[in-house]
């Protein structure tokens, strides 16, 4: 059996440190916020080279709070992609806004910035939420152009891309730190994952950081005194302590993910398999951290045949995402119909995620590819 992702292999390597840390946290009784959360927030600031980290309960809450910190008003339009996890768009609705979906680039699967530019030329929209999908950074030069030309605020959804980098004006920076505010998810299967739900908001803006920090704790700066209605969304000390262990290994794990992507690529090229994949390129910075390894088939029938054969061979797969957000029932009121965003709709029918995690062995990768070859 080759799983899509296996938490147990990583845990076996970290077990002694994790058990010792859990015992320390439970022994001292400080389990909500406190010094361990502050420690991890500082470590993430250092890793990202950013001024503020606000630990929250999960990535979905991070999006809601970050967007509210930007002052979204009822009915205000916010640009985002339909080819992403649900929370990217639901945070807009939960803040009283209206999502404006823009189709994705057929090669990167990230939001098509040329289409965003055309939209902004015709309509004043104040905020956009680009997603660094599957670990690949959205083009920073393109984002900077939009920000400077149209004054658009950027909330980066970096839930899948911690450690990835982008470049603008010859400066390299990490995803999540380039816009006005950014968010991360530490869901257990992420490149940096907790053993439960966890998330973070990051920014260099002191005012946004103050708002987000208040909102995560019921809109309160001082206990029992509330300036606004916020949320109960605090990163707990146990998850923070575990993340402090793991962040030391993050770059090592990312490099292994890139090695795995290179091996997949070399095998696909060797056997000339009829599928599309993201090629590993040497750009001088880490533009992709391969949170997921997603390949694209020529049509839905081929995708389904390969998926069925891999699953029957006890090889894990997943479809990200089977129905793009603009066609979800809960967003029907915004008027989108099938055919409106053709690239996202095509990808939902033709893409498939293959096993990807740092502890995956080269032999297992070859087995995955050889099993795909059996279909063709």
NORJOMO-V162850 format. One record per helix or strand of 2 or more residues. SS is the DSSP state (a for helix, b for strand). FROM is the first residue (numbers start at 1). TO is the last residue. If there is no record, write none. Layout:
SS/FROM/TO
SS/FROM/TO
//
This chain:
a/7/28
a/35/48
b/52/56
a/59/69
b/77/81
a/87/94
b/98/102
a/113/122
b/127/129
a/133/135
a/140/150
b/153/157
b/165/168
b/171/174
b/181/185
b/199/203
a/206/215
b/220/222
b/225/226
a/237/271
b/275/276
b/293/297
a/300/312
a/325/327
a/329/334
a/342/350
b/351/354
a/362/373
//
